[in-house]
C-alpha cells in the first residue's frame, strides 16, 4: 500500500498490483497539508483491512482493502519538480495495533 502526500497539498492512497497503482483514494486537495518549507506530521494506520492517512492530527482518508495481509515498510521521497528538493524524515515509529 502507498500513502501519498505532495508538496502542493494533495494526498492519495493506492495499492500496487503487478507494478501499477490501483487507487483506493484518488488524489485530493487538502489545506491540512502544509506546503513549502514546512513540517507535516504523518500517521498511517494499517490494521487488518483498515487503512488510514492522518496528517497533522486530522484524518484525511481511510479505505478498506483485503488484498494484502502482510508486508514491509519503506519511506520514499520523490520530486517531479525541476528545482532541487530536500525532504527529511525523523521520529519514525512502527508499532503493532
mmCIF file as gemmi writes it, N, C-alpha and C atoms, coordinates in Angstrom:
data_model
loop_
_atom_site.group_PDB
_atom_site.id
_atom_site.type_symbol
_atom_site.label_atom_id
_atom_site.label_alt_id
_atom_site.label_comp_id
_atom_site.label_asym_id
_atom_site.label_entity_id
_atom_site.label_seq_id
_atom_site.pdbx_PDB_ins_code
_atom_site.Cartn_x
_atom_site.Cartn_y
_atom_site.Cartn_z
_atom_site.occupancy
_atom_site.B_iso_or_equiv
_atom_site.pdbx_formal_charge
_atom_site.auth_seq_id
_atom_site.auth_asym_id
_atom_site.pdbx_PDB_model_num
ATOM 1 N N . UNK Axp A 1 ? 0.844 -1.182 0 1 0 ? 1 A 1
ATOM 2 C CA . UNK Axp A 1 ? 0 0 0 1 0 ? 1 A 1
ATOM 3 C C . UNK Axp A 1 ? 0.88 1.233 0 1 0 ? 1 A 1
ATOM 4 N N . UNK Axp A 2 ? 0.423 2.276 -0.664 1 0 ? 2 A 1
ATOM 5 C CA . UNK Axp A 2 ? 1.134 3.542 -0.745 1 0 ? 2 A 1
ATOM 6 C C . UNK Axp A 2 ? 0.236 4.639 -0.179 1 0 ? 2 A 1
ATOM 7 N N . UNK Axp A 3 ? 0.816 5.447 0.675 1 0 ? 3 A 1
ATOM 8 C CA . UNK Axp A 3 ? 0.131 6.595 1.242 1 0 ? 3 A 1
ATOM 9 C C . UNK Axp A 3 ? 0.917 7.815 0.783 1 0 ? 3 A 1
ATOM 10 N N . UNK Axp A 4 ? 0.307 8.655 -0.01 1 0 ? 4 A 1
ATOM 11 C CA . UNK Axp A 4 ? 0.986 9.779 -0.633 1 0 ? 4 A 1
ATOM 12 C C . UNK Axp A 4 ? 0.551 11.1 -0.023 1 0 ? 4 A 1
ATOM 13 N N . UNK Axp A 5 ? 1.513 12.025 0.147 1 0 ? 5 A 1
ATOM 14 C CA . UNK Axp A 5 ? 1.18 13.442 0.274 1 0 ? 5 A 1
ATOM 15 C C . UNK Axp A 5 ? 2.138 14.173 -0.656 1 0 ? 5 A 1
ATOM 16 N N . UNK Axp A 6 ? 1.685 15.274 -1.199 1 0 ? 6 A 1
ATOM 17 C CA . UNK Axp A 6 ? 2.514 16.035 -2.137 1 0 ? 6 A 1
ATOM 18 C C . UNK Axp A 6 ? 2.767 17.431 -1.594 1 0 ? 6 A 1
ATOM 19 N N . UNK Axp A 7 ? 3.817 18.049 -2.111 1 0 ? 7 A 1
ATOM 20 C CA . UNK Axp A 7 ? 4.201 19.388 -1.689 1 0 ? 7 A 1
ATOM 21 C C . UNK Axp A 7 ? 3.211 20.466 -2.064 1 0 ? 7 A 1
ATOM 22 N N . UNK Axp A 8 ? 2.269 20.139 -2.949 1 0 ? 8 A 1
ATOM 23 C CA . UNK Axp A 8 ? 1.253 21.126 -3.318 1 0 ? 8 A 1
ATOM 24 C C . UNK Axp A 8 ? -0.075 20.867 -2.615 1 0 ? 8 A 1
ATOM 25 N N . UNK Axp A 9 ? -0.038 20.055 -1.527 1 0 ? 9 A 1
ATOM 26 C CA . UNK Axp A 9 ? -1.214 19.899 -0.676 1 0 ? 9 A 1
ATOM 27 C C . UNK Axp A 9 ? -2.188 18.818 -1.093 1 0 ? 9 A 1
ATOM 28 N N . UNK Axp A 10 ? -1.719 17.794 -1.77 1 0 ? 10 A 1
ATOM 29 C CA . UNK Axp A 10 ? -2.616 16.715 -2.183 1 0 ? 10 A 1
ATOM 30 C C . UNK Axp A 10 ? -2.236 15.405 -1.49 1 0 ? 10 A 1
ATOM 31 N N . UNK Axp A 11 ? -3.185 14.473 -1.439 1 0 ? 11 A 1
ATOM 32 C CA . UNK Axp A 11 ? -2.953 13.162 -0.838 1 0 ? 11 A 1
ATOM 33 C C . UNK Axp A 11 ? -3.697 12.092 -1.622 1 0 ? 11 A 1
ATOM 34 N N . UNK Axp A 12 ? -3.277 10.844 -1.424 1 0 ? 12 A 1
ATOM 35 C CA . UNK Axp A 12 ? -3.939 9.707 -2.073 1 0 ? 12 A 1
ATOM 36 C C . UNK Axp A 12 ? -3.517 8.429 -1.349 1 0 ? 12 A 1
ATOM 37 N N . UNK Axp A 13 ? -4.28 7.369 -1.573 1 0 ? 13 A 1
ATOM 38 C CA . UNK Axp A 13 ? -3.936 6.028 -1.09 1 0 ? 13 A 1
ATOM 39 C C . UNK Axp A 13 ? -4.079 5.078 -2.273 1 0 ? 13 A 1
ATOM 40 N N . UNK Axp A 14 ? -3.071 4.222 -2.449 1 0 ? 14 A 1
ATOM 41 C CA . UNK Axp A 14 ? -3.098 3.269 -3.565 1 0 ? 14 A 1
ATOM 42 C C . UNK Axp A 14 ? -2.541 1.932 -3.102 1 0 ? 14 A 1
ATOM 43 N N . UNK Axp A 15 ? -2.841 0.924 -3.887 1 0 ? 15 A 1
ATOM 44 C CA . UNK Axp A 15 ? -2.171 -0.364 -3.695 1 0 ? 15 A 1
ATOM 45 C C . UNK Axp A 15 ? -1.433 -0.679 -4.986 1 0 ? 15 A 1
ATOM 46 N N . UNK Axp A 16 ? -0.349 -1.428 -4.84 1 0 ? 16 A 1
ATOM 47 C CA . UNK Axp A 16 ? 0.449 -1.812 -6.007 1 0 ? 16 A 1
ATOM 48 C C . UNK Axp A 16 ? 0.023 -3.212 -6.44 1 0 ? 16 A 1
ATOM 49 N N . UNK Axp A 17 ? -0.287 -3.338 -7.721 1 0 ? 17 A 1
ATOM 50 C CA . UNK Axp A 17 ? -0.664 -4.629 -8.296 1 0 ? 17 A 1
ATOM 51 C C . UNK Axp A 17 ? 0.06 -4.763 -9.632 1 0 ? 17 A 1
ATOM 52 N N . UNK Axp A 18 ? 0.931 -5.754 -9.72 1 0 ? 18 A 1
ATOM 53 C CA . UNK Axp A 18 ? 1.689 -6.011 -10.947 1 0 ? 18 A 1
ATOM 54 C C . UNK Axp A 18 ? 2.392 -4.753 -11.475 1 0 ? 18 A 1
ATOM 55 N N . UNK Axp A 19 ? 3.004 -4.001 -10.558 1 0 ? 19 A 1
ATOM 56 C CA . UNK Axp A 19 ? 3.779 -2.839 -10.953 1 0 ? 19 A 1
ATOM 57 C C . UNK Axp A 19 ? 2.98 -1.585 -11.27 1 0 ? 19 A 1
ATOM 58 N N . UNK Axp A 20 ? 1.678 -1.614 -11.045 1 0 ? 20 A 1
ATOM 59 C CA . UNK Axp A 20 ? 0.831 -0.446 -11.318 1 0 ? 20 A 1
ATOM 60 C C . UNK Axp A 20 ? 0.07 -0.055 -10.053 1 0 ? 20 A 1
ATOM 61 N N . UNK Axp A 21 ? -0.336 1.209 -9.97 1 0 ? 21 A 1
ATOM 62 C CA . UNK Axp A 21 ? -1.143 1.675 -8.847 1 0 ? 21 A 1
ATOM 63 C C . UNK Axp A 21 ? -2.618 1.437 -9.139 1 0 ? 21 A 1
ATOM 64 N N . UNK Axp A 22 ? -3.31 0.935 -8.128 1 0 ? 22 A 1
ATOM 65 C CA . UNK Axp A 22 ? -4.781 0.895 -8.126 1 0 ? 22 A 1
ATOM 66 C C . UNK Axp A 22 ? -5.204 1.827 -7.007 1 0 ? 22 A 1
ATOM 67 N N . UNK Axp A 23 ? -5.932 2.873 -7.372 1 0 ? 23 A 1
ATOM 68 C CA . UNK Axp A 23 ? -6.25 3.932 -6.417 1 0 ? 23 A 1
ATOM 69 C C . UNK Axp A 23 ? -7.399 3.524 -5.515 1 0 ? 23 A 1
ATOM 70 N N . UNK Axp A 24 ? -7.149 3.542 -4.212 1 0 ? 24 A 1
ATOM 71 C CA . UNK Axp A 24 ? -8.196 3.315 -3.216 1 0 ? 24 A 1
ATOM 72 C C . UNK Axp A 24 ? -8.817 4.651 -2.816 1 0 ? 24 A 1
ATOM 73 N N . UNK Axp A 25 ? -7.994 5.688 -2.799 1 0 ? 25 A 1
ATOM 74 C CA . UNK Axp A 25 ? -8.442 7.072 -2.612 1 0 ? 25 A 1
ATOM 75 C C . UNK Axp A 25 ? -7.709 7.898 -3.662 1 0 ? 25 A 1
ATOM 76 N N . UNK Axp A 26 ? -8.445 8.493 -4.582 1 0 ? 26 A 1
ATOM 77 C CA . UNK Axp A 26 ? -7.854 9.297 -5.657 1 0 ? 26 A 1
ATOM 78 C C . UNK Axp A 26 ? -7.189 10.553 -5.077 1 0 ? 26 A 1
ATOM 79 N N . UNK Axp A 27 ? -6.267 11.137 -5.842 1 0 ? 27 A 1
ATOM 80 C CA . UNK Axp A 27 ? -5.611 12.373 -5.428 1 0 ? 27 A 1
ATOM 81 C C . UNK Axp A 27 ? -6.658 13.432 -5.097 1 0 ? 27 A 1
ATOM 82 N N . UNK Axp A 28 ? -6.503 14.024 -3.888 1 0 ? 28 A 1
ATOM 83 C CA . UNK Axp A 28 ? -7.45 15.004 -3.374 1 0 ? 28 A 1
ATOM 84 C C . UNK Axp A 28 ? -6.675 16.149 -2.74 1 0 ? 28 A 1
ATOM 85 N N . UNK Axp A 29 ? -7.182 17.364 -2.872 1 0 ? 29 A 1
ATOM 86 C CA . UNK Axp A 29 ? -6.536 18.533 -2.276 1 0 ? 29 A 1
ATOM 87 C C . UNK Axp A 29 ? -6.975 18.681 -0.823 1 0 ? 29 A 1
ATOM 88 N N . UNK Axp A 30 ? -6.022 19.07 0.039 1 0 ? 30 A 1
ATOM 89 C CA . UNK Axp A 30 ? -6.343 19.349 1.439 1 0 ? 30 A 1
ATOM 90 C C . UNK Axp A 30 ? -5.527 20.529 1.936 1 0 ? 30 A 1
ATOM 91 N N . UNK Axp A 31 ? -6.181 21.451 2.658 1 0 ? 31 A 1
ATOM 92 C CA . UNK Axp A 31 ? -5.445 22.56 3.254 1 0 ? 31 A 1
ATOM 93 C C . UNK Axp A 31 ? -4.783 22.155 4.565 1 0 ? 31 A 1
ATOM 94 N N . UNK Axp A 32 ? -4.972 20.916 4.983 1 0 ? 32 A 1
ATOM 95 C CA . UNK Axp A 32 ? -4.322 20.392 6.191 1 0 ? 32 A 1
ATOM 96 C C . UNK Axp A 32 ? -2.825 20.162 5.935 1 0 ? 32 A 1
ATOM 97 N N . UNK Axp A 33 ? -2.472 19.824 4.707 1 0 ? 33 A 1
ATOM 98 C CA . UNK Axp A 33 ? -1.076 19.551 4.36 1 0 ? 33 A 1
ATOM 99 C C . UNK Axp A 33 ? -0.347 20.885 4.214 1 0 ? 33 A 1
ATOM 100 N N . UNK Axp A 34 ? 0.684 21.066 5.035 1 0 ? 34 A 1
ATOM 101 C CA . UNK Axp A 34 ? 1.473 22.293 4.992 1 0 ? 34 A 1
ATOM 102 C C . UNK Axp A 34 ? 2.393 22.255 3.78 1 0 ? 34 A 1
ATOM 103 N N . UNK Axp A 35 ? 2.427 23.353 3.048 1 0 ? 35 A 1
ATOM 104 C CA . UNK Axp A 35 ? 3.214 23.431 1.821 1 0 ? 35 A 1
ATOM 105 C C . UNK Axp A 35 ? 4.481 24.252 2.042 1 0 ? 35 A 1
ATOM 106 N N . UNK Axp A 36 ? 5.394 24.12 1.106 1 0 ? 36 A 1
ATOM 107 C CA . UNK Axp A 36 ? 6.635 24.881 1.178 1 0 ? 36 A 1
ATOM 108 C C . UNK Axp A 36 ? 7.579 24.295 2.215 1 0 ? 36 A 1
ATOM 109 N N . UNK Axp A 37 ? 8.393 25.157 2.816 1 0 ? 37 A 1
ATOM 110 C CA . UNK Axp A 37 ? 9.379 24.737 3.803 1 0 ? 37 A 1
ATOM 111 C C . UNK Axp A 37 ? 8.688 24.594 5.152 1 0 ? 37 A 1
ATOM 112 N N . UNK Axp A 38 ? 7.888 23.543 5.293 1 0 ? 38 A 1
ATOM 113 C CA . UNK Axp A 38 ? 7.075 23.347 6.493 1 0 ? 38 A 1
ATOM 114 C C . UNK Axp A 38 ? 7.117 21.879 6.907 1 0 ? 38 A 1
ATOM 115 N N . UNK Axp A 39 ? 6.8 21.626 8.153 1 0 ? 39 A 1
ATOM 116 C CA . UNK Axp A 39 ? 6.785 20.268 8.691 1 0 ? 39 A 1
ATOM 117 C C . UNK Axp A 39 ? 5.37 19.712 8.671 1 0 ? 39 A 1
ATOM 118 N N . UNK Axp A 40 ? 5.225 18.474 8.221 1 0 ? 40 A 1
ATOM 119 C CA . UNK Axp A 40 ? 3.968 17.741 8.287 1 0 ? 40 A 1
ATOM 120 C C . UNK Axp A 40 ? 4.18 16.501 9.141 1 0 ? 40 A 1
ATOM 121 N N . UNK Axp A 41 ? 3.274 16.253 10.052 1 0 ? 41 A 1
ATOM 122 C CA . UNK Axp A 41 ? 3.302 15.046 10.866 1 0 ? 41 A 1
ATOM 123 C C . UNK Axp A 41 ? 2.353 14.043 10.207 1 0 ? 41 A 1
ATOM 124 N N . UNK Axp A 42 ? 2.912 12.929 9.775 1 0 ? 42 A 1
ATOM 125 C CA . UNK Axp A 42 ? 2.151 11.935 9.01 1 0 ? 42 A 1
ATOM 126 C C . UNK Axp A 42 ? 1.989 10.673 9.836 1 0 ? 42 A 1
ATOM 127 N N . UNK Axp A 43 ? 0.763 10.193 9.924 1 0 ? 43 A 1
ATOM 128 C CA . UNK Axp A 43 ? 0.474 8.933 10.604 1 0 ? 43 A 1
ATOM 129 C C . UNK Axp A 43 ? -0.285 8.047 9.634 1 0 ? 43 A 1
ATOM 130 N N . UNK Axp A 44 ? 0.149 6.804 9.531 1 0 ? 44 A 1
ATOM 131 C CA . UNK Axp A 44 ? -0.503 5.832 8.663 1 0 ? 44 A 1
ATOM 132 C C . UNK Axp A 44 ? -0.934 4.66 9.53 1 0 ? 44 A 1
ATOM 133 N N . UNK Axp A 45 ? -2.151 4.2 9.327 1 0 ? 45 A 1
ATOM 134 C CA . UNK Axp A 45 ? -2.658 3.04 10.045 1 0 ? 45 A 1
ATOM 135 C C . UNK Axp A 45 ? -2.979 1.951 9.036 1 0 ? 45 A 1
ATOM 136 N N . UNK Axp A 46 ? -2.409 0.777 9.263 1 0 ? 46 A 1
ATOM 137 C CA . UNK Axp A 46 ? -2.732 -0.431 8.503 1 0 ? 46 A 1
ATOM 138 C C . UNK Axp A 46 ? -3.091 -1.485 9.548 1 0 ? 46 A 1
ATOM 139 N N . UNK Axp A 47 ? -4.358 -1.698 9.748 1 0 ? 47 A 1
ATOM 140 C CA . UNK Axp A 47 ? -4.834 -2.604 10.795 1 0 ? 47 A 1
ATOM 141 C C . UNK Axp A 47 ? -5.84 -3.563 10.172 1 0 ? 47 A 1
ATOM 142 N N . UNK Axp A 48 ? -5.389 -4.781 9.857 1 0 ? 48 A 1
ATOM 143 C CA . UNK Axp A 48 ? -6.256 -5.722 9.15 1 0 ? 48 A 1
ATOM 144 C C . UNK Axp A 48 ? -6.553 -5.171 7.772 1 0 ? 48 A 1
ATOM 145 N N . UNK Axp A 49 ? -7.83 -4.993 7.459 1 0 ? 49 A 1
ATOM 146 C CA . UNK Axp A 49 ? -8.197 -4.445 6.15 1 0 ? 49 A 1
ATOM 147 C C . UNK Axp A 49 ? -8.438 -2.928 6.19 1 0 ? 49 A 1
ATOM 148 N N . UNK Axp A 50 ? -8.196 -2.308 7.354 1 0 ? 50 A 1
ATOM 149 C CA . UNK Axp A 50 ? -8.426 -0.871 7.524 1 0 ? 50 A 1
ATOM 150 C C . UNK Axp A 50 ? -7.139 -0.092 7.246 1 0 ? 50 A 1
ATOM 151 N N . UNK Axp A 51 ? -7.235 0.914 6.408 1 0 ? 51 A 1
ATOM 152 C CA . UNK Axp A 51 ? -6.116 1.779 6.052 1 0 ? 51 A 1
ATOM 153 C C . UNK Axp A 51 ? -6.532 3.222 6.313 1 0 ? 51 A 1
ATOM 154 N N . UNK Axp A 52 ? -5.634 4.012 6.897 1 0 ? 52 A 1
ATOM 155 C CA . UNK Axp A 52 ? -5.975 5.405 7.17 1 0 ? 52 A 1
ATOM 156 C C . UNK Axp A 52 ? -4.736 6.283 7.02 1 0 ? 52 A 1
ATOM 157 N N . UNK Axp A 53 ? -4.958 7.508 6.571 1 0 ? 53 A 1
ATOM 158 C CA . UNK Axp A 53 ? -3.912 8.513 6.441 1 0 ? 53 A 1
ATOM 159 C C . UNK Axp A 53 ? -4.321 9.722 7.268 1 0 ? 53 A 1
ATOM 160 N N . UNK Axp A 54 ? -3.474 10.044 8.258 1 0 ? 54 A 1
ATOM 161 C CA . UNK Axp A 54 ? -3.709 11.17 9.159 1 0 ? 54 A 1
ATOM 162 C C . UNK Axp A 54 ? -2.534 12.127 8.989 1 0 ? 54 A 1
ATOM 163 N N . UNK Axp A 55 ? -2.814 13.392 8.753 1 0 ? 55 A 1
ATOM 164 C CA . UNK Axp A 55 ? -1.765 14.384 8.589 1 0 ? 55 A 1
ATOM 165 C C . UNK Axp A 55 ? -2.049 15.54 9.543 1 0 ? 55 A 1
ATOM 166 N N . UNK Axp A 56 ? -1.024 15.894 10.301 1 0 ? 56 A 1
ATOM 167 C CA . UNK Axp A 56 ? -1.122 16.996 11.26 1 0 ? 56 A 1
ATOM 168 C C . UNK Axp A 56 ? -2.325 16.837 12.189 1 0 ? 56 A 1
ATOM 169 N N . UNK Axp A 57 ? -2.567 15.588 12.605 1 0 ? 57 A 1
ATOM 170 C CA . UNK Axp A 57 ? -3.623 15.294 13.566 1 0 ? 57 A 1
ATOM 171 C C . UNK Axp A 57 ? -5.023 15.198 12.988 1 0 ? 57 A 1
ATOM 172 N N . UNK Axp A 58 ? -5.182 15.332 11.681 1 0 ? 58 A 1
ATOM 173 C CA . UNK Axp A 58 ? -6.514 15.269 11.077 1 0 ? 58 A 1
ATOM 174 C C . UNK Axp A 58 ? -6.601 14.112 10.086 1 0 ? 58 A 1
ATOM 175 N N . UNK Axp A 59 ? -7.653 13.344 10.204 1 0 ? 59 A 1
ATOM 176 C CA . UNK Axp A 59 ? -7.903 12.23 9.287 1 0 ? 59 A 1
ATOM 177 C C . UNK Axp A 59 ? -8.19 12.789 7.901 1 0 ? 59 A 1
ATOM 178 N N . UNK Axp A 60 ? -7.359 12.395 6.938 1 0 ? 60 A 1
ATOM 179 C CA . UNK Axp A 60 ? -7.59 12.835 5.564 1 0 ? 60 A 1
ATOM 180 C C . UNK Axp A 60 ? -8.31 11.79 4.742 1 0 ? 60 A 1
ATOM 181 N N . UNK Axp A 61 ? -7.991 10.515 4.969 1 0 ? 61 A 1
ATOM 182 C CA . UNK Axp A 61 ? -8.603 9.473 4.146 1 0 ? 61 A 1
ATOM 183 C C . UNK Axp A 61 ? -8.533 8.141 4.859 1 0 ? 61 A 1
ATOM 184 N N . UNK Axp A 62 ? -9.501 7.298 4.55 1 0 ? 62 A 1
ATOM 185 C CA . UNK Axp A 62 ? -9.465 5.917 5.008 1 0 ? 62 A 1
ATOM 186 C C . UNK Axp A 62 ? -10.039 5.038 3.911 1 0 ? 62 A 1
ATOM 187 N N . UNK Axp A 63 ? -9.639 3.786 3.947 1 0 ? 63 A 1
ATOM 188 C CA . UNK Axp A 63 ? -10.106 2.826 2.948 1 0 ? 63 A 1
ATOM 189 C C . UNK Axp A 63 ? -10.093 1.444 3.581 1 0 ? 63 A 1
ATOM 190 N N . UNK Axp A 64 ? -10.782 0.546 2.943 1 0 ? 64 A 1
ATOM 191 C CA . UNK Axp A 64 ? -10.792 -0.847 3.361 1 0 ? 64 A 1
ATOM 192 C C . UNK Axp A 64 ? -10.35 -1.693 2.18 1 0 ? 64 A 1
ATOM 193 N N . UNK Axp A 65 ? -9.404 -2.62 2.438 1 0 ? 65 A 1
ATOM 194 C CA . UNK Axp A 65 ? -8.915 -3.462 1.354 1 0 ? 65 A 1
ATOM 195 C C . UNK Axp A 65 ? -8.376 -4.751 1.95 1 0 ? 65 A 1
ATOM 196 N N . UNK Axp A 66 ? -8.635 -5.856 1.294 1 0 ? 66 A 1
ATOM 197 C CA . UNK Axp A 66 ? -8.205 -7.156 1.815 1 0 ? 66 A 1
ATOM 198 C C . UNK Axp A 66 ? -7.163 -7.839 0.943 1 0 ? 66 A 1
ATOM 199 N N . UNK Axp A 67 ? -6.635 -7.149 -0.05 1 0 ? 67 A 1
ATOM 200 C CA . UNK Axp A 67 ? -5.7 -7.794 -0.986 1 0 ? 67 A 1
ATOM 201 C C . UNK Axp A 67 ? -4.432 -8.29 -0.305 1 0 ? 67 A 1
ATOM 202 N N . UNK Axp A 68 ? -3.832 -7.481 0.572 1 0 ? 68 A 1
ATOM 203 C CA . UNK Axp A 68 ? -2.585 -7.857 1.239 1 0 ? 68 A 1
ATOM 204 C C . UNK Axp A 68 ? -2.813 -7.963 2.741 1 0 ? 68 A 1
ATOM 205 N N . UNK Axp A 69 ? -2.27 -9.016 3.331 1 0 ? 69 A 1
ATOM 206 C CA . UNK Axp A 69 ? -2.423 -9.198 4.774 1 0 ? 69 A 1
ATOM 207 C C . UNK Axp A 69 ? -1.113 -8.984 5.526 1 0 ? 69 A 1
ATOM 208 N N . UNK Axp A 70 ? -0.005 -8.824 4.813 1 0 ? 70 A 1
ATOM 209 C CA . UNK Axp A 70 ? 1.293 -8.605 5.452 1 0 ? 70 A 1
ATOM 210 C C . UNK Axp A 70 ? 2.196 -7.87 4.48 1 0 ? 70 A 1
ATOM 211 N N . UNK Axp A 71 ? 3.269 -7.285 5.01 1 0 ? 71 A 1
ATOM 212 C CA . UNK Axp A 71 ? 4.206 -6.587 4.147 1 0 ? 71 A 1
ATOM 213 C C . UNK Axp A 71 ? 5.292 -5.91 4.94 1 0 ? 71 A 1
ATOM 214 N N . UNK Axp A 72 ? 6.075 -5.109 4.274 1 0 ? 72 A 1
ATOM 215 C CA . UNK Axp A 72 ? 7.164 -4.364 4.889 1 0 ? 72 A 1
ATOM 216 C C . UNK Axp A 72 ? 6.859 -2.875 4.813 1 0 ? 72 A 1
ATOM 217 N N . UNK Axp A 73 ? 7.691 -2.085 5.481 1 0 ? 73 A 1
ATOM 218 C CA . UNK Axp A 73 ? 7.527 -0.633 5.457 1 0 ? 73 A 1
ATOM 219 C C . UNK Axp A 73 ? 8.721 -0.004 4.75 1 0 ? 73 A 1
ATOM 220 N N . UNK Axp A 74 ? 8.454 1.043 4.001 1 0 ? 74 A 1
ATOM 221 C CA . UNK Axp A 74 ? 9.517 1.81 3.346 1 0 ? 74 A 1
ATOM 222 C C . UNK Axp A 74 ? 9.089 3.271 3.303 1 0 ? 74 A 1
ATOM 223 N N . UNK Axp A 75 ? 10.032 4.158 3.469 1 0 ? 75 A 1
ATOM 224 C CA . UNK Axp A 75 ? 9.784 5.589 3.305 1 0 ? 75 A 1
ATOM 225 C C . UNK Axp A 75 ? 10.418 6.01 1.996 1 0 ? 75 A 1
ATOM 226 N N . UNK Axp A 76 ? 9.656 6.697 1.175 1 0 ? 76 A 1
ATOM 227 C CA . UNK Axp A 76 ? 10.144 7.102 -0.132 1 0 ? 76 A 1
ATOM 228 C C . UNK Axp A 76 ? 9.842 8.582 -0.317 1 0 ? 76 A 1
ATOM 229 N N . UNK Axp A 77 ? 10.805 9.303 -0.841 1 0 ? 77 A 1
ATOM 230 C CA . UNK Axp A 77 ? 10.612 10.71 -1.182 1 0 ? 77 A 1
ATOM 231 C C . UNK Axp A 77 ? 10.981 10.899 -2.644 1 0 ? 77 A 1
ATOM 232 N N . UNK Axp A 78 ? 10.159 11.648 -3.355 1 0 ? 78 A 1
ATOM 233 C CA . UNK Axp A 78 ? 10.424 11.907 -4.765 1 0 ? 78 A 1
ATOM 234 C C . UNK Axp A 78 ? 9.932 13.309 -5.097 1 0 ? 78 A 1
ATOM 235 N N . UNK Axp A 79 ? 10.552 13.895 -6.09 1 0 ? 79 A 1
ATOM 236 C CA . UNK Axp A 79 ? 10.129 15.203 -6.558 1 0 ? 79 A 1
ATOM 237 C C . UNK Axp A 79 ? 9.987 15.154 -8.071 1 0 ? 79 A 1
ATOM 238 N N . UNK Axp A 80 ? 8.904 15.714 -8.562 1 0 ? 80 A 1
ATOM 239 C CA . UNK Axp A 80 ? 8.694 15.804 -10.001 1 0 ? 80 A 1
ATOM 240 C C . UNK Axp A 80 ? 9.063 17.194 -10.516 1 0 ? 80 A 1
ATOM 241 N N . UNK Axp A 81 ? 9.629 18.002 -9.626 1 0 ? 81 A 1
ATOM 242 C CA . UNK Axp A 81 ? 9.995 19.371 -9.978 1 0 ? 81 A 1
ATOM 243 C C . UNK Axp A 81 ? 11.391 19.407 -10.599 1 0 ? 81 A 1
ATOM 244 N N . UNK Axp A 82 ? 11.667 20.452 -11.35 1 0 ? 82 A 1
ATOM 245 C CA . UNK Axp A 82 ? 12.999 20.616 -11.925 1 0 ? 82 A 1
ATOM 246 C C . UNK Axp A 82 ? 13.972 21.22 -10.918 1 0 ? 82 A 1
ATOM 247 N N . UNK Axp A 83 ? 13.45 21.934 -9.928 1 0 ? 83 A 1
ATOM 248 C CA . UNK Axp A 83 ? 14.285 22.515 -8.884 1 0 ? 83 A 1
ATOM 249 C C . UNK Axp A 83 ? 14.615 21.447 -7.839 1 0 ? 83 A 1
ATOM 250 N N . UNK Axp A 84 ? 15.789 21.546 -7.196 1 0 ? 84 A 1
ATOM 251 C CA . UNK Axp A 84 ? 16.141 20.582 -6.144 1 0 ? 84 A 1
ATOM 252 C C . UNK Axp A 84 ? 15.148 20.631 -4.987 1 0 ? 84 A 1
ATOM 253 N N . UNK Axp A 85 ? 14.907 19.477 -4.395 1 0 ? 85 A 1
ATOM 254 C CA . UNK Axp A 85 ? 14.026 19.366 -3.229 1 0 ? 85 A 1
ATOM 255 C C . UNK Axp A 85 ? 14.802 18.723 -2.095 1 0 ? 85 A 1
ATOM 256 N N . UNK Axp A 86 ? 14.448 19.084 -0.884 1 0 ? 86 A 1
ATOM 257 C CA . UNK Axp A 86 ? 15.063 18.486 0.286 1 0 ? 86 A 1
ATOM 258 C C . UNK Axp A 86 ? 13.952 18.012 1.201 1 0 ? 86 A 1
ATOM 259 N N . UNK Axp A 87 ? 13.977 16.725 1.538 1 0 ? 87 A 1
ATOM 260 C CA . UNK Axp A 87 ? 12.934 16.123 2.353 1 0 ? 87 A 1
ATOM 261 C C . UNK Axp A 87 ? 13.605 15.363 3.478 1 0 ? 87 A 1
ATOM 262 N N . UNK Axp A 88 ? 13.089 15.538 4.687 1 0 ? 88 A 1
ATOM 263 C CA . UNK Axp A 88 ? 13.651 14.86 5.86 1 0 ? 88 A 1
ATOM 264 C C . UNK Axp A 88 ? 12.567 14.031 6.528 1 0 ? 88 A 1
ATOM 265 N N . UNK Axp A 89 ? 12.959 12.85 6.975 1 0 ? 89 A 1
ATOM 266 C CA . UNK Axp A 89 ? 12.08 12.026 7.805 1 0 ? 89 A 1
ATOM 267 C C . UNK Axp A 89 ? 12.75 11.879 9.167 1 0 ? 89 A 1
ATOM 268 N N . UNK Axp A 90 ? 11.991 12.022 10.24 1 0 ? 90 A 1
ATOM 269 C CA . UNK Axp A 90 ? 12.533 11.725 11.556 1 0 ? 90 A 1
ATOM 270 C C . UNK Axp A 90 ? 11.414 11.235 12.462 1 0 ? 90 A 1
ATOM 271 N N . UNK Axp A 91 ? 11.788 10.734 13.588 1 0 ? 91 A 1
ATOM 272 C CA . UNK Axp A 91 ? 10.839 10.247 14.59 1 0 ? 91 A 1
ATOM 273 C C . UNK Axp A 91 ? 9.932 9.142 14.072 1 0 ? 91 A 1
ATOM 274 N N . UNK Axp A 92 ? 10.471 8.24 13.249 1 0 ? 92 A 1
ATOM 275 C CA . UNK Axp A 92 ? 9.692 7.126 12.733 1 0 ? 92 A 1
ATOM 276 C C . UNK Axp A 92 ? 9.402 6.14 13.853 1 0 ? 92 A 1
ATOM 277 N N . UNK Axp A 93 ? 8.149 5.796 14.007 1 0 ? 93 A 1
ATOM 278 C CA . UNK Axp A 93 ? 7.73 4.804 14.997 1 0 ? 93 A 1
ATOM 279 C C . UNK Axp A 93 ? 6.862 3.792 14.271 1 0 ? 93 A 1
ATOM 280 N N . UNK Axp A 94 ? 7.185 2.534 14.409 1 0 ? 94 A 1
ATOM 281 C CA . UNK Axp A 94 ? 6.382 1.449 13.847 1 0 ? 94 A 1
ATOM 282 C C . UNK Axp A 94 ? 5.907 0.61 15.014 1 0 ? 94 A 1
ATOM 283 N N . UNK Axp A 95 ? 4.592 0.376 15.094 1 0 ? 95 A 1
ATOM 284 C CA . UNK Axp A 95 ? 4.045 -0.409 16.203 1 0 ? 95 A 1
ATOM 285 C C . UNK Axp A 95 ? 2.934 -1.316 15.684 1 0 ? 95 A 1
ATOM 286 N N . UNK Axp A 96 ? 2.602 -2.287 16.474 1 0 ? 96 A 1
ATOM 287 C CA . UNK Axp A 96 ? 1.5 -3.192 16.114 1 0 ? 96 A 1
ATOM 288 C C . UNK Axp A 96 ? 0.239 -2.704 16.801 1 0 ? 96 A 1
ATOM 289 N N . UNK Axp A 97 ? -0.895 -2.913 16.161 1 0 ? 97 A 1
ATOM 290 C CA . UNK Axp A 97 ? -2.175 -2.453 16.741 1 0 ? 97 A 1
ATOM 291 C C . UNK Axp A 97 ? -2.508 -3.176 18.04 1 0 ? 97 A 1
